[in-house]
C-alpha cells in the first residue's frame, strides 16, 4: 500500500484547481438509469469512487465511457441486463444504494445489497426504504439484499416525510419521484448543493421539479425522460480542504473554481479563526492574517450548516490554534478517528462521545500516522504540512476515493509532499 510523505515547511503560495464534486457525480451517474437516451457529465472528478460507480452501472448493463482523461463521462442505459447491485461492489461504496430509486422508477424492480457499515458509523438505509414505500414500492429484506418492487402500474406520487435530514435518501426519493405517476412532495429534504445539482440535471432531462435547495421539494411525475449534458458542480469539500492549507501553513493560495455560496458556514468559521477569504474573478483567495489562528467552536449540521465532511480537516487547523476549541459531530456517531492520529503528532484532544475538545499547541511534530477514512486521511496531510519534521501517512487508498492528484496540487503551491509506492 502506498503512503504519503509530508515535510512541514513554510508558507504556501499559488493556485489550486478544484475538481467536480465526488458526491454530486455519484448521484448524477445513476440518473442515466432513468432514461434510454445518452447522459453526458462534464467536469467529472478522476477518483476511485467514480470508477466503482462505473463498474456498478456497467454490471447492470449500462454503458459508461470515460473520455478526455476521465473528465467527461458518457453514459447510456438503453438496454439494461440486470437490476441487481451485487454485494462485492456495494460493500466498497455506500453510494451504490443510489441505483435503487432509478431502477425502481424505470424498471419496476431492484435488488440492492445492503451496504453494511463503514468506519464512520452504522449508516443504515432505512430512510431510503421508507421513501420508496411512500411511493408505492414493496420492500423485502432477505439474504443481505433489499428486494424492491414497484406496483404493476409503476411508482405513484406521494408525500415523503424524512424524520431526519438524509442526503442520500433525498437523492433516491428525488430520482424515484421524477417518473412516478402524479405529484410527490419531499418534506424535510436535504438542501446540499449536490442535490440542487441533481435536480438541475434531471430538469434538463425533462423532469418537473420545484424547491430543490429548500427542505420541501415538489415533483410532478412525467412518462419518460430524455438525455442531457450536465457539468458537475464544484466539489465544496475538496474546496474547503485546500482552503485550510494556507490557513494551517500560512501564505496565500487561490482555489480556482471556488464559490463562497457553497461553503458559507465554513467561511464564517474561517473568518472567526482569523483567516481571510476573498472572492476573485476565478475563485477564492485564502490567506492567514497576521498572527496565530484563533480557537473557534464548530458544530456539524446538514447544509447550510458546517459540513461534517470538513470536520476532520478543521480539527487539524484548530490543533495549532491559540486557545481551546470544541468540535461537536452531530451527523455521524464515530467520526473522530483522526483524533488519536493527530495526538501522535502532539495534538491535545479530549474526545467524549460526539464532542472533541482541542487545546491548541504551538506546533505539531511529524510522525508516522494512519488514515482511517477519506476525510481523516487529508486531515493528517494538512497537519503534516504544518508540523515540524516528517509525517508519513499510510493507507492512502482512502485518499484516492475522494481527492484527485493531491500531491500534484499541493506541490503546485510549494508543499514538500510526495507519494511513496508501497509493496
Ligand atoms: C452523504 O452520505 C455523503 N456521501 C457523505 O460524504 C456526507 O458525509 C453525508 O451525506 C452527510 O452530508 C455521498 O454523498 C456519497 P446521510 P449519506 O444519509 O447520504 C443517518 C464523504 O466523505 N441515516 O445524509 O450516506 C446516517 O447514519 C461522505 O464524501 C439514517 O439513519 O449521509 C447519518 O447519521 C462521507 N438512515 C445521517 O443520517 C438512512 O436511511 C446523515 O446521513 C440514511 C441516513
Boltz pocket constraint, residues with backbone or C-beta under 6 A from the ligand:
constraints:
  - pocket:
      binder: B
      contacts: [[A, 22], [A, 23], [A, 24], [A, 26], [A, 94], [A, 95], [A, 121], [A, 122], [A, 123], [A, 124], [A, 125], [A, 126], [A, 127], [A, 128], [A, 129], [A, 164], [A, 165], [A, 166], [A, 167], [A, 168], [A, 169], [A, 308], [A, 309], [A, 330], [A, 331], [A, 332], [A, 333], [A, 374], [A, 375], [A, 402]]
      max_distance: 6.0
